[in-house]
């Protein structure tokens, strides 16, 4: 259940002992990625420090400098932050470095441009410390949008489309999946195994949280006008999010269109295999048959691409495979795949051979066996595709040095 905009849950003043006699590590780490944010970074550090003090918890502010050419790093350090440098460019790269550097049991992620009110910190940290959530994300669209904080194109077009796509493809019940203010436990962060270095890290976090079954809470927040120049490239960054989501949702990109094409194509082939048919007063012959054969081949290719994508993503640890995929890969061994492909190939070759022998026996006369040629060629193509796919899937399933993460 999302926390209301006015509720401020109590935060226990606790921390972990690093060891007998050793310094206590902070309970909360606030991570701020920074690229030329001298207009806002110091204020963010001070606001985060003030929020931690008001919560009476041991905390730290980690600013990850991502190649700033202005005074951002020195201003952040002067404001009390621990500044670390990350030479790899990218929003995601800065956060990945911040995750490595942070020592807290709770990690708070926030942009360093002053667009988020860090007085809201207790509402993000509270559910995590109370054990009610593993991942808390802000909701700008459901909170207070200060005039000038977000362009209308982002508010009414970009964010709703991207968040809606995430809900459609992955079932994410998150209204604002790209909010830059979020928090999660350090244990949850380790489970996510994040890897993207660009803006798409925001989507990857939500997708990975769903994959791991994390409890996600959403908090309505106030969104303020940013300080300094925006680094966002709307079309390029939006495409990176879309591309990432489509790659991780191959069923919508490949499987569903592929199955639909195969069903339609197979129906046409079965209908016209024996000869022309009259359907709704129209005579259908070899031309619809050709379209049907092409649809079967194209659809089968898309289904195989879906299988390749899921097999690779499984081996790379990007997805947790469903039972159906595991059963299919266990049943669809290299030997069985080769046998099925050989049967299809031989059936197609047999059909083509029968046409050739009939032509020879008829004295090399006029050859008009388009129907048989189409069906035989279709069987041959499907057989060769199955053989090639069997080898590729077997190659993708070869254990890597670390092996697949889920078996």
C-alpha positions in Angstrom: 0.0 0.0 0.0 1.6 3.3 -1.0 2.4 5.8 1.7 0.3 8.9 1.7 1.8 12.3 0.9 1.4 13.5 4.4 2.4 10.4 6.4 5.9 10.4 7.9 6.6 6.9 9.4 8.9 6.9 12.4 12.5 5.8 11.7 14.4 3.9 14.3 17.8 5.2 15.3 19.8 2.1 14.7 23.1 1.1 13.0 25.3 -1.9 12.6 28.6 -2.5 14.4 31.5 -3.0 12.0 33.3 -5.1 14.6 34.5 -5.1 18.1 36.0 -1.7 18.7 35.6 -0.6 15.1 33.7 2.4 13.8 30.0 2.0 13.1 29.1 2.1 9.5 26.3 4.4 8.5 22.7 3.1 8.5 21.7 5.2 5.4 23.7 6.1 2.4 22.4 8.9 0.1 23.9 8.5 -3.4 24.0 11.5 -5.7 25.3 11.1 -9.3 26.8 14.3 -10.5 27.9 15.8 -13.8 28.4 19.5 -13.8 25.8 20.2 -11.1 27.5 23.1 -9.3 24.2 24.9 -9.1 22.4 22.3 -7.1 24.8 19.6 -5.7 25.8 21.5 -2.5 22.2 22.2 -1.6 21.3 18.6 -2.1 24.2 17.5 0.1 23.1 19.9 2.9 19.4 18.9 2.5 20.3 15.2 2.7 22.5 15.8 5.8 19.8 17.8 7.5 17.2 15.0 6.8 19.5 12.4 8.2 20.1 14.5 11.3 16.4 15.0 11.8 15.8 11.3 11.5 18.5 10.7 14.2 20.3 8.0 12.1 23.9 7.5 11.2 24.2 8.4 7.6 26.5 9.5 4.8 26.2 11.4 1.5 28.1 9.9 -1.4 28.5 12.1 -4.4 29.7 10.3 -7.5 31.4 12.7 -9.8 31.0 11.6 -13.4 33.6 13.8 -15.1 32.4 17.2 -14.1 34.4 20.1 -15.5 33.0 22.7 -13.1 33.3 23.1 -9.3 30.7 20.4 -8.5 33.2 18.0 -6.8 34.8 20.7 -4.6 31.4 22.2 -3.6 30.0 18.8 -2.7 33.1 18.0 -0.6 32.9 21.4 1.1 29.2 20.7 1.9 30.2 17.5 3.7 29.8 14.8 1.1 32.2 11.9 0.4 33.2 12.4 -3.2 34.3 9.6 -5.5 35.1 9.7 -9.1 33.7 7.5 -11.8 35.4 7.9 -15.2 32.9 5.8 -17.2 30.3 8.2 -18.6 26.6 7.6 -17.9 23.9 7.9 -15.3 23.9 4.2 -14.7 27.7 4.0 -14.5 27.7 6.7 -11.7 25.1 4.8 -9.7 26.9 1.4 -10.1 30.0 3.1 -8.7 27.9 4.6 -5.9 26.5 1.2 -5.0 30.1 -0.1 -4.6 31.1 2.8 -2.4 28.1 3.1 -0.2 28.3 1.5 3.3 24.8 1.9 4.5 22.1 -0.8 5.0 19.7 1.5 3.2 20.6 3.2 -0.1 18.8 6.4 -1.2 19.2 7.4 -4.8 18.6 11.1 -5.8 19.5 13.4 -8.6 21.8 16.2 -7.6 20.0 19.0 -9.5 17.7 20.1 -6.6 14.5 18.8 -8.2 13.6 16.5 -5.3 12.8 17.6 -1.8 15.0 15.5 0.5 12.9 16.4 3.5 10.9 13.4 2.1 13.7 11.1 3.1 11.9 9.5 6.1 9.0 8.4 3.9 11.5 6.5 1.7 13.7 5.0 4.5 10.9 4.3 7.0 9.2 1.4 5.0 12.6 -0.2 4.4 13.7 -0.1 8.1 10.2 -1.3 9.2 10.4 -4.3 6.9 7.3 -3.3 4.9 9.1 -2.8 1.6 12.4 -3.7 -0.2 12.3 -0.9 -2.8 10.5 2.5 -2.5 10.1 4.7 -5.6 8.8 8.2 -5.8 5.7 9.2 -7.9 6.0 12.7 -9.3 2.9 12.3 -11.5 0.7 11.5 -8.5 2.2 14.2 -6.2 2.8 17.9 -6.5 4.3 19.2 -9.7 5.7 22.7 -9.2 5.2 24.9 -12.3 8.3 24.7 -14.5 9.6 21.4 -13.0 8.7 19.1 -16.0 7.9 19.9 -19.6 4.4 19.1 -20.7 5.8 16.6 -23.3 7.5 14.6 -20.5 4.6 14.9 -18.1 1.8 13.9 -20.5 3.6 12.0 -23.2 7.0 10.6 -22.4 6.6 9.4 -18.8 3.1 8.0 -19.2 4.2 6.1 -22.3 7.4 4.7 -20.9 5.8 3.8 -17.5 2.8 2.3 -19.4 5.1 0.2 -21.5 6.8 -1.1 -18.4 3.4 -2.0 -16.9 2.3 -3.7 -20.1 5.4 -5.8 -20.7 6.4 -6.6 -17.1 3.3 -6.1 -15.0 4.9 -3.3 -13.0 2.4 -1.5 -10.7 4.5 1.6 -10.8 3.0 4.9 -12.0 6.3 6.8 -12.5 9.0 4.3 -13.2 11.6 6.9 -14.1 11.5 9.0 -10.9 15.0 9.9 -9.8 14.2 9.7 -6.1 14.1 6.1 -4.9 15.5 3.9 -2.1 16.2 0.2 -1.5 18.0 -2.0 1.0 21.6 -2.9 0.3 20.7 -6.5 0.3 18.0 -5.9 -2.4 20.5 -3.9 -4.4 22.9 -6.8 -4.4 20.2 -9.2 -5.6 19.3 -7.0 -8.5 22.7 -7.5 -10.2 22.4 -4.2 -12.2 24.6 -3.7 -15.2 23.4 -0.9 -17.6 25.4 2.3 -17.6 23.0 4.7 -19.2 19.6 6.3 -18.3 18.0 2.9 -18.8 19.2 1.9 -15.3 16.0 3.4 -14.0 14.0 0.8 -16.0 16.4 -2.0 -15.2 16.0 -1.5 -11.5 12.2 -1.9 -11.7 12.4 -4.9 -14.0 15.0 -6.6 -11.8 13.0 -5.8 -8.7 10.0 -7.6 -10.3 12.2 -10.5 -11.4 13.4 -10.9 -7.8 10.0 -10.5 -6.3 10.8 -7.5 -4.2 8.1 -5.6 -2.3 7.8 -2.3 -4.1 6.2 0.7 -2.4 5.4 4.0 -4.2 5.4 7.5 -2.5 3.8 10.6 -3.9 6.3 13.4 -3.8 6.8 17.1 -4.7 8.8 17.7 -7.9 10.7 21.0 -8.1 12.3 22.9 -11.0 15.9 21.7 -11.5 18.9 24.0 -10.9 21.4 24.2 -13.7 21.3 22.9 -17.3 19.5 19.6 -18.0 21.7 16.7 -19.3 18.6 14.8 -20.6 18.4 14.0 -24.3 14.7 13.2 -24.6 14.5 11.1 -27.7 17.8 9.3 -27.3 17.2 8.5 -23.7 13.6 7.4 -24.3 14.7 5.1 -27.0 17.3 3.5 -24.7 14.5 2.7 -22.2 12.3 1.3 -24.9 15.1 -0.7 -26.4 16.0 -2.2 -23.1 12.5 -3.1 -22.3 11.9 -4.8 -25.6 15.1 -6.8 -25.4 14.0 -8.1 -22.0 10.5 -8.8 -23.2 11.1 -11.0 -26.3 7.7 -12.6 -26.1 6.0 -9.4 -27.1 8.6 -8.6 -29.7 9.0 -12.0 -31.3 6.8 -14.8 -29.9 3.3 -13.3 -30.2 3.7 -12.0 -33.8 5.5 -15.2 -34.7 2.8 -17.5 -33.4 0.1 -15.3 -35.1 1.9 -15.5 -38.5 2.4 -19.3 -38.1 -1.3 -19.9 -37.4 -2.5 -17.8 -40.3 0.1 -19.2 -42.7 -0.5 -22.8 -41.7 -4.2 -22.3 -42.1 -3.7 -21.1 -45.7 -1.3 -23.9 -46.5 -3.7 -26.6 -45.2 -6.6 -25.1 -47.0 -4.8 -24.9 -50.4 -2.5 -27.9 -50.2 -4.8 -30.2 -52.2 -5.8 -27.6 -54.8 -7.7 -24.3 -55.3 -10.6 -23.5 -53.0 -13.5 -21.1 -53.2 -13.9 -19.1 -50.1 -16.7 -16.5 -49.7 -17.2 -16.6 -53.5 -13.5 -16.0 -54.2 -11.2 -18.6 -55.8 -8.0 -19.0 -53.9 -5.0 -20.7 -55.5 -1.2 -20.5 -55.5 -0.8 -16.9 -54.6 -2.4 -17.1 -51.2 -0.6 -20.4 -50.7 2.7 -18.5 -51.3 1.8 -15.9 -48.8 0.9 -18.7 -46.3 4.2 -20.4 -46.8 6.1 -17.1 -46.3 4.0 -16.4 -43.1 4.9 -19.8 -41.7 8.6 -19.4 -42.4 8.7 -15.8 -41.0 6.6 -16.7 -38.0 8.8 -19.7 -37.2 11.9 -17.4 -37.4 10.4 -15.0 -34.9 9.5 -17.8 -32.5 13.1 -19.1 -32.7 14.4 -15.5 -32.1 12.3 -15.5 -29.0 13.8 -18.8 -27.9 17.4 -17.5 -28.6 16.7 -14.2 -26.7 15.3 -16.0 -23.6 18.1 -18.6 -23.6 20.8 -15.9 -23.8 19.1 -13.7 -21.1 18.8 -16.8 -18.8 22.5 -17.7 -19.2 23.5 -14.1 -18.7 21.4 -13.8 -15.5 19.2 -11.1 -16.9 15.9 -13.0 -16.4 14.6 -15.8 -14.2 13.2 -18.3 -16.6 9.7 -19.6 -16.4 8.9 -23.2 -15.9 7.8 -23.6 -19.5 11.1 -22.4 -20.8 13.1 -24.7 -18.5 11.0 -27.7 -19.5 11.3 -26.8 -23.2 15.1 -26.5 -23.0 15.4 -29.7 -21.1 13.2 -31.6 -23.6 14.6 -29.8 -26.7 18.0 -31.4 -26.7 20.5 -31.0 -29.5 19.8 -34.6 -30.7 16.0 -34.2 -30.7 16.2 -30.9 -32.5 18.5 -32.4 -35.1 16.1 -35.3 -35.5 13.1 -33.1 -35.9 14.9 -30.8 -38.4 16.1 -33.8 -40.4 12.5 -35.1 -40.7 11.2 -31.8 -41.9 14.2 -31.5 -44.3 13.7 -35.0 -45.7 10.0 -34.5 -46.1 10.5 -31.4 -48.1 13.2 -33.0 -50.2 11.0 -36.0 -50.8 8.3 -33.7 -52.1 10.7 -31.9 -54.4 12.2 -35.2 -55.6 8.7 -36.6 -56.5 8.1 -33.5 -58.6 11.4 -33.9 -60.4 11.0 -37.7 -61.0 7.4 -37.1 -62.3 8.7 -34.4 -64.7 11.5 -36.8 -66.0 9.0 -39.6 -66.4 6.7 -37.3 -68.4 9.4 -36.7 -70.9 10.7 -33.3 -69.6 7.5 -31.6 -70.7 6.0 -28.5 -69.2 6.5 -28.3 -65.4 3.6 -26.8 -63.5 3.9 -28.0 -60.0 4.0 -24.7 -58.1 1.9 -26.0 -55.3 4.2 -28.9 -54.6 7.4 -26.8 -55.0 6.1 -24.3 -52.4 5.1 -26.9 -49.8 8.4 -28.9 -50.3 10.6 -25.8 -50.1 8.7 -24.7 -46.9 9.5 -28.0 -45.3 13.1 -27.8 -46.3 13.5 -24.3 -44.9 11.8 -25.2 -41.6 14.0 -28.2 -41.3 17.2 -26.3 -41.9 16.1 -23.6 -39.4 15.4 -26.2 -36.8 18.8 -27.8 -37.3 20.6 -24.5 -37.0 18.5 -23.4 -34.0 19.3 -26.7 -32.2 23.0 -26.0 -32.5 22.7 -22.3 -31.5 20.5 -23.1 -28.4 23.0 -25.8 -27.4 25.8 -23.3 -27.7 24.0 -20.7 -25.6 23.4 -23.3 -22.9 27.1 -24.2 -22.5 28.0 -23.1 -18.9 30.0 -19.9 -18.7 32.8 -19.5 -16.2 30.3 -18.4 -13.6 27.5 -20.5 -15.0 23.8 -19.5 -15.3 22.5 -17.9 -12.2 19.3 -19.8 -12.1 18.8 -23.5 -12.9 
